[in-house]
Amino acid sequence: MENEEESTIRTWSNDSYRHPKRSSTRRYLISAIVGVVIVYLLFFVRLPFFIFMPGTAEEIKPMVTIPRGSDAEKGTLMLTTVRVADANMVNYLIGLVNPYEEIQPKTSVLRKGESEQEYSQRQEYVMLTSQASAIQAAYKQAKIPFHINHEGVMVLQTLPGLSGEKVLKPGDVLLKAGDKEVKVAQDLLDSLKGKKAGETIVITYSRKKVEQQATLTLGALPKQEGEQGEPRAGIGVVPADMQAVKADQEDQQVSIKAGEIGGPSAGLMFSLEIYNQLVADDITKGYRIAGTGTIESDGTVGPIGGIQHKIIAADREKADYFFAPKDVIYKDGTKIENYTAAVERANQIKTKMKIVEIGTMEDALKFLAALPPK
């Protein structure tokens, strides 16, 4: 009996030590799994929002090259950017309480049916067109003769379900449709005129400067608002004209390398930097000048988005002046108050930087001309 009792006690004792170990390991494993899931939900699940925040204020001079350009620049002309981040749960919650960050639904930024890749490509395209306008505005102001070359049609977006989606990518440049050279978007439309869905056409295009060919089957395009009759046949791309601005004299030719900066808002500052390199006098006079604003080829400056973030970026780089597009009211009553928003944010952060309202490139040049040398 004693041995039997002793055996029972030993068995009970062994079990009492073994079961807690199993239970403890199981708890650790469950805790680890729960932790991984929580980290994944917090940091890796993308929410349908973009978060806008202050970006950078970058010196433009290294981005602009003119063979016969002036190197004298005592001050600095700076473009300003807005940083855009995909929202996860963590930065979304931070954005809710951070007064200098802005949360917007992706649907308010992306066009209908537009992917984020296509949005990025569109931003790259509008940056290129903005640079072309900036070069023209600067050439006109400096009285430099120039001409325009048409250099093909860029694919901005492909339409789902059509042959273009299977072959072409945003950023491809269309060069020929059949035997017809494509220099502007209308050339593509003309080459497809009279064709029907089911027919094919050979498209010559360039991708990363490598020329390629593909035979695409035409499909029925979605009808546009108010369009009557049979749907048009097409390959299913949203095209955009590519232009190059060429100085009549090669040593006055402007080239711009802006890296990954996209969008049209650096137009004004590019035009000022180009002009500064084309003329003998240094328009900066030793000041640090930041700014923003689209520009037309005639020098008209237009409004942009996110100016409140750009004010912070410029202040961080100790800008003396910030050029802000003037407030505008459109015919439909829409009001965009860039200058007002810039002044409001400047007051909030108590910057010493002076905000200057600009309506044209000439406004900016007149302001700079009136400044005493620093």
N, C-alpha and C positions, 0 to 999 in steps of 0.2 A: 504494500500500500504506500509505503513511504516513497519507494522508487517511482510508483505510478504518479503520486502527487507531485513529486519533484519534476517528473517529465512534463506534466501538465503545466506546471509553473514556468518551466523553461520555454515551452512552446508559446505560452501567452506572452512571455517577456520578449521573445524574438519578434512576434507579430507587432507588439506595441512599438518596437523601434522601426520596423520595416514600413508600416503604413504611413506614419508621418512624413517619411522621406518621399514616398510616392506622391503624397498630397502636396508637399512643398514644391516638388519639381513641376507638378501639373499647374500649380498657381503661378510659378515663375514663367512657364511657357505661355499660359493664357495672358499674363500681364505683358509679356513681350509682344505677343500678337496684337493685343489691344493697342499697345504703344505704337507699333508700326502702322496700324490702321489710322490712328489719330494723326500721326505725322504726315501720312499720305493725304488725308483729308485736308489738313491745314495748309500744306505746302505744294502739293502736286495736282490737286483737282482744280482745273481752271474754271473760273466763274465767267458768266457772259458780260463782263465789264472790262473796260480799260481804265487804268489809273494814270492821270496826267499830273506831272510834277515838274519843278524846275530842272532844266537841262544844263546846257553849257553856254558860255560866251566865248567864241573862238576867233582868233585873229584871222582875217581873210587874206592878208598879203601872201602867205605861203601857198594859198590855193589858186592864185591868179598869176598867170605868166604871159608877158608880152615881150617879144624879142627886143623891141626898142623902148621898153617901158622904163620909167624913172624908178631908181632904187631909193630915192630920198623919201623917208617917212619917219618923222620924229615921234609922231603919236601912233595910235593904233585904231583901225576900223574893225569892229567885231560884229559878226552875226550871232544871233541868239537862238537857242533851241528849246524845245519842250521834250522831256523824257516821257515816253509812253510805255507802260508796263501792263502785261496781262495780270488780271486780278486772281489771286488765290485767297483763301479765307483769312490768312494772316494780314497781308497787305491791304485787303479790303477793309478789315476792322481798323487798321491804322489810318487808312484814308478817311474813314468816317469821322475821326477825331482830329486829324491834322488839318489846320486851317489853310495850309499851303499846298494841299493836294486836292485833286478833283476827280470824282468818279463819274464815268459816263457809260451807259449801256452800249455794247458794241453795235447794236442796231442803229444807233444815232450817228455812228462814224462810218460804217460800211454801207455801200450802196446795195440795192436789192440784188440778191444772188451773188454778191461779191465775196470771195474768200479773203482771208487775211493775207495770203501770198499776193493775190491780185491787188489788194489795197496797198501793199508795200510797193508793188510795181507801179501803181498809179502815182504814188508819192514820188517815186524816182522820176517818172515821166514829167510830172509837173515841175519838179526841180530843174530838169533839163530845159523845159520851155521857159521857165522863169529866168534861167541863165541867159537864154537867147534874147529875151526881152531886155534884160539888164545890159547886155552887150550893145544892143541897138540903141538903148537910151543913152548910154555913155558915149557911143560913137557920135550920135546926133549932137550931144552937148559939147563934145570936143571937136566937132566938125571934121570927123574922119569919114571918108567915103567907104561904103561897104555895099555888099549885095547878099541875097539870100539864096542858099542852095537847098533843094528838097532832097532828102536822103532816105526815102522809104517810109514805111508805115509800121509803127510798133503795135504789137498785140497787147492790149491792156487787160482783156478779159475773154474767156471762152464761155460759150453758152452750153449748158448741159444737154446731152443727147444728140449733139451734132458732131460731124466728123472733125471739126477743128479742135474739139476738146481732147480727142484721142491722140492727135499728132502735135499740135502747137502748144506752147507755154507762154504765159505772160512774160514779156520782155523780148520775145522773138521779133525780128524785123522782116516784114514781107517785102520781097524784092521784085517778084514776077508772079502774075496770074496767067497761066498758059504762056503765050508768047508775048503778052503785054507787060511792059515794065511798070512797076508800081512805085510811083514817086509820092503820090498823095492818096488819101483814102478814096477819093472819087475815082481814081484809076481802077481800084479793086471793084467798086460798084459797077463801073462801066464794063469791066471784063465779064461780069456775071449777068449783065442785063440780057433778058430773053431766054436764059437757061432755066431748066425746070429741075425739080427735086428728082434725084436718081441719076442725073448726069454727073460726070466727073470732070475735074480740072486739076492740072498740075500746078502746085504752088512751090515757088522757089523762095526760101527764107534763110535768114542768118540767125544762128544761135551762138552767142559768145564768139562772134566774128568768124564762125565756121559756116560756110554756105552749104545748104542741104536742099533736097527736093522730096516732095511727097505728093501722091495722087489722092485727092480728097473727093468724096462723094457729096454732092450738094443735098441739103435737106431743107424742109420748109421752115422758114424763120418765124418766130413768134410775131404776131401782128402788133404793130404799134398803135397807140391810141388814135382813133379816127381813121385808121387805114381801111380801105375798102377793097373788095375783089379777092382774087386768089392770093394766098401768102407768097411772099418773095422767096426765091431759092438762094441759099448762101452756105458758107462753110461754118458760120457760127462764131465769129470773133467780134470784139469791140475794138476797132482800129483807131489809131491816133497818128497824125502826121509828125514826121521827124524833120526838123529844120536845122540848118547850120548857118550861122552868120559869119560871113567872110569879109575881112578888110580887103580893099583893093590893093593895098601894099602889104606884102607878107610880113614885114617887120613890125606891123601894127596889129597882127592877128592875136586875138585873145584866146587863151585856153584856160579852162577852169577844171580843177580836180577837187571836188568837195567830199570825197570819201563816201560814207554811208549816210550823209545828211540828205533828207528828203523833204518834199514839200516846196511851196512857192514863196515862203515868207522871207527868204533872205534876199529877194530881188533888189530892194532898195540899197542894201549895204554892198552887194556885189557891184551895182552900178557906180557907187561912190568910189570903191576901191579901183575899179577899172579906169574911171575918169582920173583918179589921182595918179595912176601910173602913166596915163597918156599925156598929162600936162606937166609943165615945168615946175610949177609951184606945189608945195606940199599943203593940201587942204586941211590936214589934221592939226598942224601948228603945235604939235606936242601933246595934244589931248587924247584921252582914251574915250573913244566914241562907239557906243553900242547902239543897236537898233533893230527894227524889224519892219516888214511891210512888203506886200507884193508890188511889182512895178510893171507898167505897160511900156511898150516900145516908145511911146511919146513922153515918158517920164512921169505919168500919173501914178501915185502911190495908193494902193488899196489896203483894206483891212485884213486882218489875220485872226486866227484863234490862239488862245492860250497866252495872251500878252502878260497877264498877271504873273505867270511862271517865269517868263523871260526877264521881267524886272528883277526878280530875285537872282537869276543867273548873272545878269549884268552887274548887279551890286556886289556879288561875290568876287567879280574880277575887277572891282574898283573903277568902274567906268565913271567918267566925269559927266557925260551927257548920254541920254537915251532918246533916239528918234522913234516916235510913236505915230502911227497913221492917225489922221484926224478923224473925229467922229463923223459918221455919215448916216443919212436917212434916205432909203431908196423909195422909188415911186409907189411901191406897194405898202409903204409905211414901216417896213422893216428897219430897225435902228441897230447899228453896230457902233459901240462906244469904246474904241480902242484907247484913245487918249485919256478919256475919263477913267477907265479901268486901270490904266497905267499909273495915273496920278494917285488914285485911291490906294493901290498896292504900295507905291513908293512911300506914301504917308504912313501906311501900316508898319512897314519895316524901318521907318525913320532913316531912309537913305539920304546921303548928301548929294546924290546924283540928280541932275536936273533933267526933267522930262520936257522934250521939245515936240510940239505938234507939227506934223509934216503932211502936206497934201501932194507935193510934187518933188521930184529930184531937185528942181531949181530952188524950192524952199530950203532944202537941206544945204545946198551950196551957198545960198545967200546967208544963212545963219552962220556957217563956218567962216565965210569971208569976213563977217563982222567981228569975229572973235579976235582978241589980241593974242599975239604969240605967247606961249606958256613959258 
